[in-house]
Amino acid sequence: DNINGLPDDLLLKILSFVPTYVAVSTCVLSKRWEFIWMWLPNLEFKSVWNPWPGIVDFINKKLPIHRAPVIERLCIHITSNAHIKPEYIKRWIEIAVSHYVRELQIDYYSKTEITLQLEAESFFIDGKYLQQLISGCPVLEDLSLRFCCNDNLREFTVIIPSLQSLSLFLFGNSNLNRYKIDTPSLKYLKLEDWNDPEHYSWTNMPKLREAYVDVESSNHLKTLIGSITSVKRLTICCLEDYLYGDGFVFNHLEHLKLCMCPFDSSNLLGQLLKGSPNLQVLDIFEMKRNDIVCWNQPSSVLECLLSSLKILNWSAYFGRPQDRGIAVYILKNACHLKTATFLTDKRINDVRRLKMIKELRLSPRASSTCQLVFGEDF
């Protein structure tokens, strides 16, 4: 027919628009079609919502002989129902790397094994093999690691001079004792660590421009804080309130987003404001309600309030005395403040909400052009 008269390059282009399993099914059409799909640069083997019988055996047989010299994107999504041995995953990664893979994602969900993901030029794997893998990627720029509920994970090391983006997710790894991160070229960091290892090691990251830090242990924050002082944007949440000591100055920090969930996290707020002389935007939010014990108002007006702070956003504002103390202090001293937005918690009744708004409206403001904006946080 007409389609068989098309050149292989055009047939390959057509197959690139259909799911991988459809492209694979064309191999039974004729001898000519048997290997065309094996030149596809983008592959997705998925057996989650739509089961693909024998998918693991198929990948093991066909991936090693895939013909495309460069794999632009390889995605493997498999549920825990499939029988996957650790050496299978190791082999898939090795094959992908040998084909100069540019985007790799492997999701394997199991109650007994780690969730493994590799995406956006990122490689996710546990234990000793991690360093072996990334040592074979000398120009790796984007790495995401996700270790979830893996009791076998005790330590790991990431040493990548070229890395520019790192996302690290650690949940429920009860035996994790230590890890070391050495990424001097890093520009973006996302850290979510709900473990409490005894030993952390972070080298200086002078090129870091944005960081998202959500940790459980104040000891971890203590170890990390000195390595992230070059950021322009910082989001931070630590379940344990922490005073990290003097000497750390965020000279480049322009946008700070602070979670006030921790018990008495106002201490951390005060210290970050003190050490951020060029801060322009302050976002305060709470993911869950906790009572702030007190607001230790600084003895002198902070530099960022006198010279740079322009925007204050406060989500889930409860109007407690401690909250009000912080808000009033900022309004009273922020000379260049343009807008201050307060979103009250939806659980607060109308009478109390109106009282909170009135208190803030009557508060003195250092900036004559500051506009107060009120709303409800949904």
N, C-alpha and C positions, 0 to 999 in steps of 0.2 A: 504494500500500500504506500501512500504518499509519505508517511512518517518514516518508513524504513529507507526512503531515499535521501533523508537529511544527513548531513555530516555528523560525525561523532561529537564534535564540539557543540553543535546546536542541540543535539539530544541531551548532552550533559547539562546544558543550560536549562532545558525544560525540566529535567529531573531535579534541578536545584530548587524549584518552586514547590515541590511536593514533600511531604514528610518522608523521613529516611525509610521507614518500613514500606512505604508505597514504592519508593525508588528501588528498594531491594527486591520487591516482588516482580519487577520487570525482568529479572534475570532468567525467568522461565519462558519468556516470549520466543526467544530464538538464540542460536549460538552467538550471534553478534551482540545481543543485549546482555549476555551473561556477566560481562565484566565492566560495562559502562558505568554503573553506579559506583564502582570501586575507585573511580577518579574524582568523586565528589569531594570538595574541600571542606564541606560542612556536614557533620554527622550528628544525629541525635538518636540514641538508643533509649527508648523510654518504656518502662513496664511498671507503671504506677496505677493509673486509672484504667488504662486499656492494656490488659495483660498480653505480653508477647511471649508465647510458649517457646522455651528453649533459648531465650535471649542470651543467657550467659554463655552457653556453648557456642552460639552463633558468633558472639563477640570474640571469644577465644580463638575461633577458627579463622574468621575473616579479617579482624583488625590487623593481625601481623602481616597479612599480604595485601593490605590496602595500597593502592597504586599511586595515589596523589602524593607528589613530593612534599607538599606543604599542606598540613591540616589547619585551616583557618580556625575552625571551631569544632570541638568534640564535646558532646554532652552525653553523660550516661546517668540515667535516673532509674534506680531499681529498688523495689521494696524488700523488706526482710524475708519475704517468702522465697526469694531466690537463694540458691545455695552458692555463696561467694566465699572463696578462700582468700586470705590476705595476699597470697602470691598472685592472684588474679589481678587485684587492684594495682599491685606493684608493677606487673607486666604491662597493664594498660597505660600507666603513666609513662613507663619507659618507651613504649611505642609512640605515644603522643609526642614526647620530647624529641625522639629520633626523626619525627616528621615536622619538626620546628613549629609545634603547635603554638598558636597565638591566643587562643581562648579555650580553656579547659575547665570542665565542671563535671565532677563525679559525686553524685548523691546516693549514698547507700544507707538506709535507715534500718537499724537493728537494735534490739534491747541489750545486746551483749557487745556490740562493737561501736566504734566511733562513727559519727556522721562525717563523711569525707566529702569535701567540696573543693573544686578547683575551678576558678572562673576569672574572666577578664585578665588574662595573663597572670592568674593567681594559682597557687598550688597549696592544697590543704591536705595534710597527712600528719600522722602522729609519730612520736618516738624517734629512734635513731635514724630511720630512713629519711626523715625530713631533711636533715642536713646533707645527706648524700644526694637527694633529689635536687635541691636548690643549688648545690655546688656545680651541677651540670647546666645551670641556667645563669651564666655570668652577666647577662644584661637584663635580668628580671627587674621589672619596675613596679609591679602591682601584685601584692601577696595577701591572701586572706586565709586565716587559719581558724578552724572551728573544732574545738574539742569538747564533746558533751558526754557526760556520764560515763567516762572511760576510766575505770579504776586501775587499769594497767599503765596509765600515763603517769610517769614519775618526774621526768624532766625533759626539756627540749631546748634547743639553741637555734637562733636565727641570726646568721651573719651574712648580710647581703649589702655590699658597698653601693650597688646601683639602685637599690630599692627606693621608690618614691612614695608608695602608698601601702600602708599596712593596716589590715583589719584583723583583730584578734578577739575571738569569743571563747571564753572558758566558763563552763557551767558544770557543776557536779562532779568534778574530777577529784575525788576524795584523797587520792594518794599523790597528787601533784605537789612536789616539794620545792622545785626550783625551775627557773628559766632565765635565759639570757638573750637580750635583744641588742644587736649591734648593727644599726642602719644609719650611717652618717649622712646619707643623701635624702633622708625621708622628708617629704613635704606634707603628708597627710597621715594621721594616726587615728584609728578608732579602736578603743580598748574597752571591752566588757569582761571583767574578771570577777566572778563571784566565788572564787576560791580564796584560800589564805595560805599560799606557799610560804615557807620559811625564808627563802632566798630569791630575791629579784635582782636583776642587773640590767640597767638601761644605760647605754652610752649616750653621750651628748648628741643632739640632733639639731645642729645650727641652722639647717635649712627648713625646719618644720614651720609650716604656716597655719595649719589647722589641726586641732585635736579634739576628740570626743572621748572623755574618760568617765567610765562608770565602774567603780570598784567598791568592794565590800570592806576592805581593810585599809585603815589609815596608814599602816606600815607601808603598804604598796604605794600610796600616794606620796609618802615621804621619800621613797626611793625614786619615784618618777618625776617629781615636780621640778627638780633641777635640770632635767633633760628637755623640758618643753617650754622653756622661757622665751623662745624665739617666736612663738605663735602670734598670729594676728587675730585668730578666732579660736575661742576655747569654750567647750561645753564640759561641765564637770559635775559629777554626782558621786558622793562617797557616803556610805551608810554610817560611818563613824566620823563625827566632826573632828577636825584636825587643825592644829596650828603647826605649820611646817617650819617655823623659825624665820628669823630675819636673813637678809642677804640675797633673796631671790626676787628679782625685778623683771616684770614683763614689759619691757620698754616698747615692744611692737604691738602689744595687745590692744585691739580696737573694739572687739565684740566679745563680751563675756556672757555666757548663759550658765546660770547656776541653779542647781536643784536644791530646794530648801527642805527636802524630805528628812535628812538626818536630824537627829535630836540636837538642838542648839547649833545648827549649821551657820548661824550668824557670825560665829567666830571666823569661819573660813571666808565668808563674804567680806568681812572687814579687812582681813589680811590681803585678799586678792585686790580689793579696791586700793588699799594702801600701796601695793606693789605694781599698780598699773597706771602710770602717770599719763598715758595717752588714750585711755579708754573713752570710746565714743558711744557705745551702745551697751546697755545692761539689761539682760533678760533674766527675770526671776520666775521660777516655776516650781510646782510641787507635783510629783507623781502620786503621792499619797499623803494624807494629812498627818502631821506631827506637830507637837507643841514646841515652839522655840522658847527656851528657858529665859533668855535675856538678850538684850542688844547692848553690847559694850560700845557705846558711842566713842569714837576716837577723840582724843583730847584736843586735836587741832583739825582744821579742815583739810581733807585729803586733796592732793594735787589734781587728780583727775576731775574732781568736782569744780575746782577753780578754773580749770583751763580747757577741758575737752569734752566732758560728758554731754551728749546732745539728746539721747533717747533713753527712756526708761520704760520697760514693758514688764508688768507683773501679772502673771497668770495665776488663777486660783488664789486670789487675794482674800484672806479671811478677816482682815481688820482687827486682829488681836492686838493687845497693847504692844507686843514685841514687833509685830508687822508695822503697826502705825509708827512706832519709833524709828524704824529704818526709813520708811517712806517720807516722814516729816523731815528727817535729817537730810535726805538727799534733796528734797524740794527746797529746803531752806538754804542750802549751800551750793547747789549746782548752778553756776552763773550763766552757763551757755545752754541750758536745757531747753529743747524746743518742744518736745512732747513727752508726756508721762501718761501711760495707758495702764489702767487697772481693770482687770477682768475678775469680777467676784465669782466665788463658787456658787453653782446653781442651787446648792442646798440651803443657802442663806435666804431667810425670808425677806420680804420687801421692806419691812420696817427697819430691820438691822442694816440692810443694804443702803437705804437712804441715809441712815445715820453715818455710815462709813463714808459715803460720798460727801456729805456735809462737812465732816471732819477734815477731809483732804482739801476740799474747796477753800476752807477757812484757814488752812495752813499757810504760813508765809512762804513766798517763793523768791529766790535770788534772781531768777530770770523773769523779766517783765514780759517776755514774749512766749513763755511756756504755756502750752495748751494742755489741759487735763482732759483725758478721754476715759469714759467709763463704759463698761459693757459686762456681759455675763459670759463666763467661761463654760462652754459645753463639753 
